[in-house]
Amino acid sequence: VQLQASGGGLEHAGGSLRLSCAASRDISSIPWMGWYRQIAGNQRTFVASSSTDGTKNYSGAVKGRFTISRDNAKNTVYLQMNDLKPGDTVVYYCYADPMARGARDLFTWGRGTLVTVSS
């Protein structure tokens, strides 16, 4: 599967953005998909994930502000980001875990999309 992320940009603190991750094939059979984010020079950190059984997980930093969702008809995973904070300013990467291994080294990654939040 190939992933194409989009939707990043510049927003003011308190504003909203929606990231999209379009997959090259049917995502209804991909057990886990989600988002990580990365500050330059640091490891990628988990943001949110969504499974085919409807389970959703969020990091503590975004829980209550971000919502992950899937649109199987469009083969797309979304990350709705509300109440943005300057600390959300990083590059966001979508991923797919088609074998449900839970190992980042085995994930398929999309190219990052930059989110910048001004104070």
N, C-alpha and C positions, 0 to 999 in steps of 0.2 A: 504494500500500500504506500502511496505517496501522499504527503500532507502539505497543504498550502494555507498558511496562516495570514490573516489580514485583520484590519480594523484598528490598529494602533494609531496613535496620534497625540496631539497636545490638548490637554483639558485642564480646567481650573480645579483646584481643590474643592471637593463637594460635588463635582460633576460626575458624569457617567460616560462610559464607553462600552461598546460591545465588540469583542474579538470573535472572529470566525475561523474555523479550521475545516477546510474542505478536503475530503478524502477522495482518492482516485477510484475507490470501489465501495461496495456496500458495507456500511459500518454496523449493520444490525448483527453481524456475526463477530465483530471485534469486541472481545470481553471488556476491555478497559480502554478508555481514552480520557485525555485530560490535558492539563496545563502545568508547566513549571515556569519559573522565572529566574533570571540570572543577572546579577550585577557584574559588570566587566571585571575579570580577574578572580571571580569567586565561583563556587559550585552552584549548579542549578538547584533551586529549592522548590519543593512541591507547593502547588497552589490549590488545585482541585482535580478531582477525577470522577468519572461516571462509568458505571457498568451497565451491561445489557439487561440486568435484572432490576435496574432502577436505583441501585445504591449510589449515593453521592458522598464524596468526602471532601473536606476543605481544611486548609491549614488554619491555625488559630488566628493568623494575621488577617485573613480575609473573610472568615466565617461571619455571616450576617450582612456582609456587604456585597459579596460576589455570588453569582449563581451560575452553575454549569448546566447545560442542557444539550440534548441530542435531537436532531431532526433526521430521522432515518431516510425520509423521502428525498432529502437533499444531500445525504451523505455528509452532513456537516455537524460539528460540535461547536457550541457557542460558550463564551464566557461573558456574562453580563456583569459589568463592574460598576457599582454605585458607590456614592460617598467616597470618591477617590481622594487619596492622601498623597502628599509629596513622596512619602516612602514607597508608594506603588510605582515610582519611576524606575523602570527596568525594562529589559527585553523579555518578552513572553514567548515561550515555545510550546506548541501543542505536540502531543505524542499519542502513539497507539501502542497498545500492548496486546498484540494478536494472539499470543500464546499464554497470556495470563501468568507470566512468570514473575512479575513484580520486580524484575531486575532492569534497572535503567540501561545497562549496557545492551540489553536486548530490545529496547524500545525502538520504534520507528519515530523519527523526529521530523517536524516541519521546520522551515526556516523561521527565525525569530521575527517578531514584530515589536517595535519600540513604543512604549507608552511613556509619555512625559506629563507629569502633573505639576502645575505651577501653584505656588502658595499665594 
